[in-house]
Amino acid sequence: MAPASRSLNTRAVVAAVIGNALEWYDFTVFGFLTVVIAQLFFPASNGYSSILLTTATFGVAFVMRPVGGIVLGLYADRAGRKAALSLVIALMTLGILLLAIAPPYSAIGIAAPLMIVLGRLLQGFSAGGEFGSATALLIEAAPFSKRGFYGSWQMASQAAALLLGALVGASITRGLSPEALKSWGWRVPFILGLIIGPIGFYIRRRLTDSEVFLLARKNAPRATLREVFTSHSRSVLCGLGSVIALTVTIYVLINYLPTFAVRELKLPYAQSFYAVIVGNLLLMVLSPLTGAWSDRIGRKGLSLWSLTLTFVLVYPLFAWLASEPSVSKLILVQALLSITLSGYYGPFGALIAELFPANVRSIGLALAYNVAVMVFGGFGPFAVTWLISTTGSPLAPTWYVMAGLALSIVAVACIPGQRHVDLDAQRKAA
């Protein structure tokens, strides 16, 4: 590989990782601080009502994700990955700023939750363009034989951000008194996130678009929604279905876990973060390994085995945890599920990116990813909280997760059976 190509590949990985880290770090700490934010910005007489309002705000941001995905995905396929990713991280940083400076309800009344909602909507719009553009950049910068490995950094960076968010959450909840946490400590994670924004913007502005993309923009049909739906409708449906398992496991098994541990299992708030730390550390380390493995044995079979094994294990593991809750059992359950899921998380980026050619890759990925995330992920914590309060069963999260896993198993099974397909090379040859 020429030095220039190696330099592009390195910059692409760093640019994708740092943007994903900012997006997922922020979404993670918001989820982890649900209990505190509920008290400060959504006061209510009933505890469940306050949590429901906060988790609904968490979900409202996801309504904007398909909108952002369409607008920014088309922009990425027309103007380039560099331009789109630079815009995405600038908007994302602005959204974090609004969260960091928002006064509580007691200070400015209804304007406080409105400010939080505005920040979340802005973040949702920008995040809608992140996955498609960053994944397209990673896949197009990679040698074809290493697309699984390069694409795995999409999920590894998400796990790293979730890990960082959990570490920060554990630190402030253990290191601060409840009064200090409620007064000012909850802002610290968002302020730390603001540091990442300017660095990421600088790195992304120094990118160059890949030869694969430049050739596609020159020779292939212009990216439009009509082109995606008329020529790639099956790919969109398969991609959307494949995302469901990813999003329900992230937002229910990982993001919602501290709230679930505190409210339903009555475990210590600070110690519940330990399970998230262990789980995401495993995902961060194992995802590149399984991504590289998929380059050798194929992505579809590995993904199906991973999803099926997780489906079989999730209910008995949660039933065992709920029978006699403890922090050690919580950590073990999270670790086992992270290991089984790593076989899906690693190949995932390349698995769905290879469904689309370069001329519509960003918009195709954005549609598939963000619609599934909006429906099954953004409102996942809200749905689980409602299920628990309605049924009285602490095992309600497993029903939601198992349904999502089953849908993704069907979707992945419907992906064309060839090992890998280089659609970019086919388009170039044509």
C-alpha positions, 0 to 999 in steps of 0.5 A: 500500500502506498504511503498516501493510501496508508495516510488516508486510511489512518486519517479516516479511522481517526476522523470516524472514531472521534466523531462517533465518540462524541455522538455516543458519549453524549447520548450515553451520559444523558441516558446514564444521568436520567434519574438526575435530569428527571428531578431537575428538568421534569419534576413530577409527583410520581417517580415513574412519570418523571422518568417517563418524561425524561426518557421521552425526551431522550427518544424525541431526539431520535425523531430528528435522526431520519430527517438529519440522515436524509439531509446529511446523507444526501449531502455526503453523497453529493458534496463528499464525506469530508464536508458532511462529517465536518458539518455533523460534528459542528452541529453536534457540539452546539447541541451539547453546549445547550445541554451543558448550560441549561438552567434547571426547572426551578430557575426558569420554569418551562423554558428549562425542559424546552432548552433540553429538548432543543439541544436533543433535537439538534443532536438528533439531527446531526447524529442522523448524518454521522453513522452513514457518512462515517461508515461510508468513509471507513469502508471506502478508505479500506482495502477490500480484504480488510473492510470488516476490520476497518468497519469494526471501528465504527462499533468499537468507537461506539463502545469506547464512547459508552465506556468513557461515558460510564467511567465519567458517570461512575466517577461523578456519582461516587466522587460527589455527594448527592447534593453536589451531583444535583447542583452542578456535577451532572454538567461535568460530563457534558462540559468534557464532551465539549472539549472533543468537538473542536478537535474532531472538527479540525481533524475532519476538515483535514480529510480528503475524500477517497478515490472510490467516492470521487469516481462514483460521484463522477460516473454514477447516477446522482444520489436521490431518494428516488434512486435509493428506493427504486434501485436499492429498496431490498438493501434498505429493508435488509439494512433496517432490519439488521440495525434493530438488534444493534439498537435495542441491545445498545439502548436497553441492555447498555444505556438503560441498564443503570436506571434499570439496576437502580429502580427495579433491582434496587442496586447502588446507583454508582456501582451499577456503572461497573457492569456497563464499564466491563461490557463496553470494554469487552465490546471495544476490544472484541469488535475489531477482532470479530470484524477482522475474522469476518474478512476471513469467514464471511459476515453473514454466518458470523452475524447469525450465530451471534444474534441467535446465541444472544437471543437464547441467553438473554431471558435466562440470564436476566431471570437469574439476575432478577431472582437474587440481584447483586452487582457481581451478577449484573457484571457477569450478565453484562459481560456474557452478553457483550461477548456474544454480541461482539460477533455481530457488532464487529462485522456490522459496519461492513455488513450493511455498508456492502449493501450499497454502492458508493454513489448512494452509500451514505443516504442508504446507510442513513435511511436504514440506520436512523429509521430503525434507531428512531423506532426501536432504539430511541423510544426503547427505554420509554417502552421498557419503563412503560412495560415494567410499570404496566406488567410489574415484571422486572423481566420486561426488558428481555421481551423487548430485546428478544423481539428486536433480535428475532427481527434482525435474525430474519433480516440478516438471513435475507441478505444476499448469500455471497461472502462479500460483494465489492459493489464499488468495483462492479460499478467501476467496471461497468 
